[in-house]
Amino acid sequence: MNPEIIPIDAQTWRIEDGMVRCYLLAGTDSALLVDTGMTLQNAREIAEGLTDKPVKLLNTHGDPDHIAGNAAFPSFYMHPDEADNYHAFGGGGEIVPVREGDTLDLGGRPLEIIELPGHTPGSIAVLDRSRRALISGDPIQTGRIFMFGPGRDLRQYLNSLRKLQRRTGEFDAIWPAHGAFPVEPAQIAKLALGAERMLAHQVTWEPCDMRGTPLRAYNVGCATFLMSE
């Protein structure tokens, strides 16, 4: 299936790869591809066809539906706490570490890194101040949030949401990797409430299956969390 490329503005694109989405952000000096999707082994070629600026890569985390095209980049930005998860799925290349508060400037377009551990140990978001948009990866969305497997921590995830709630005045829209686009900042508080209710055992679940793995699906109204049995 060919990806659907949708301009957000003259220097910003979302690349729809089935049920996951990547972003390309361009400044006056360079461009940044955020994630390389689930099937997009040619993600770099796609990005370089959209801009004449040199393209760098940042991964919001290392799950396999976000790293399909990483092999075309000898190095890329990623939080160092994500290395084990990334390598567990066969990811290669040099990780250039980024951490809370770091800024990547594309030329008139500063991008701030915000740590959001919980979904995975090194999940990060990107605050695009020029667009007042938060590129959230998986933690903030309206779809299914995977909270099963090594390194997933619901309480840590809730702490990340609470931290992010204190910054909602800095962005007007959230651009997630899954589900609806865009998402309103109010989704953060809704997800936090859902996580709180789950930790208090106040949410019922239904059985589901993910590639032969039995899971529990917790529908909290604004999204669904998938947990191990």
N, C-alpha and C positions, 0 to 999 in steps of 0.2 A: 504494500500500500504506500502510495506516495504521500509525503507530508503536506499538510495545508499550511501555507505561509500567509499570515495575516498582518498587515502593517497596523501598528498602534499609533505611530506618528511617523514623520519623515526619517527619523533616525532610530526607530524602535520597532521590532517585529516579534510576534509570537509564532512559534513553529509547532504545529499540532501533529504529534506522532501517535495517532490512535488515542489512547486514554491518558497519555502523558504529554506535557508541553514544555518546550524550551523557549528561551528568549535570547534575542540578539540586541545589544545596546551599543550604539555608536556615539563617539564624541568627536572632537576636532582632530585628535591625534591617533586614537586607536578604537577598537571595538572589543566588546566582551560577549562571548557566548556563554550563557548560563545553562549548563547541563547539555548532554548529547543524546538524550532520549533512550528509547527502548529498542528501536530498530535502525536508527540513523547512523550507520557506519560511515556515511558520507556527510555527517553533520558539518564538518569543517568546510567542505566544498560548498554546501548550501549557504553557510554564513558568508564565505568569501564571495559568493555570487550576489550578495545583497549590499555589500559595502566595499569601498575601495580602501578602507583603513585596515591595518594589520589586525588580525583577530587573535585574541587570547581566550582561554577557557577557564571558567570557574565551575566547580561542582558544588551544588548545595549539600550533597551527601553522596555516599557510594553505593546505594542500592542499584541493582542491575538495570532497572528501567530508566536510569539517569546517566549511564556511562557507555552506551553502545558505541559511540563514535570517539571515545577518548583516545584510542590507539593512534589517531592521526595527529595528536598533539604530544610532542616529547615531554612537555611539562604543563602544569595546570595548577590553579589555585584550589586549595581544599583545606579544611580545618585538620590539623594533625591528629586529633582524636578520632578521626574517621578512617585512618589508614588501615586498621585491621579489618573493618567492615568492607572497605573498597577492595583490599587484596583478597579477601575471602571469596569475592565474586570474580576473581581473575583479572582485576584491574592492574595495569602496568603504567610505566612512565614516572616522571619525577613530580612529587608533590611539593608545590611551593606553599608553605604554610601561611594561612591567614587566620587572624584571631579577632576577638571582640574589639571593636573600635578602630580597626585598621581601615584605611581608605584607599580605594583604587580610583585614580583619576584618569578618565579617558580623554581629557582635554575639555574643560568646561562642563564636565559631567562627573562630579565626585560620587562614588558609591561606597557606602559605609557597611562594614560587616557586623552583623549581629548574631551572636551565638544563641542557638535554640536547641540545646540537647534534650533528649527524651525519646523522640521518634527514632533517632540513632544517636550515638555518643557525640558525633561531630556535626550534626545538622546546623546549617547556618542560613540566615536570610540576608538579602542585600537591600539596603535602603537607597533608592535612587532619589536623591534630594531634588534634582532638577525637575523631576516629574511628580514629586510627592507621592511616590509609589513604593510599596514594599514587595519585593520578590521573595516569596515565602518558602519555596520548595514544597515539602509535604506537610509540615506541621499545621499550617493554616489553610484550610480548604473546606469544601462542602461534600466531598466524596468519602472514600474509605481510607482511614488512617491506620496503617499497619503498626501494631504495638505488640507483635509477637516475634520471637527469635532472639538471638544474642544481642545484648546491648540496648534493648528497648526498656524504657523505664517510665511508667505513667506518672509517678510522683515528680520526677525530674521534668517531665514534659509540662506538668501543671505549673511548676516553678518558672519555666521558660515563658509560658503564657502570661503569668502574673507580671513578670518583668516587662514583657512587650506591651501589656495594657497601660503601663505608665508612660509609654511613648506614642500612643495613638494620635496625639496632636501633631505628630511630625509627618504623617502621611494620610492621604485622602482615599487611597485604594490599595487593595492587596492583589497581587498577581500570583496566583498559586500554580503549582505544577500539575494539579489534577482538579477535576470538578469544574464548577462554574467559573467564568471569567467576566469581569473582575469580581472581587469579593469585598464587601464593606468592612471597615475596621471593627465594627460591632461583632463580627464573627469571632473575634478573639475572646471576648467575654462569654459568648455562648459556649465556645469550646471549653473554656475554663470551668464553667458551671457543670458541663457534662462530665469532665474529668473528676471534679469534686464529688459529684453524685456517684460515679463509678467507684471511687475509692471508699465511699461510705456504703457501698453495696446497695445502692438505691436504684439501680438500672437493671432491668431484666435483659436477658440475652437469648439469642436464637442460635442453634447450631449451623455452621456453614463449613464448606470445604475449600481449601486453597491448594490445588495441585496435589491432592491426596492427603493433605495435612488437615486434621479436624480442628476447627477454630470456633470461638464464640464471637458473635457479632452483636455489639452493643449499639443500638440506635439511640442517640441522645437528642434527636430532633434536627439538629443542624448539620450532623455528619454521623458516620458510623465508625466505631473503633473495632478493629479485629484483634482479638487476644487469644493466647493459648488456652487450651482447656485445663 
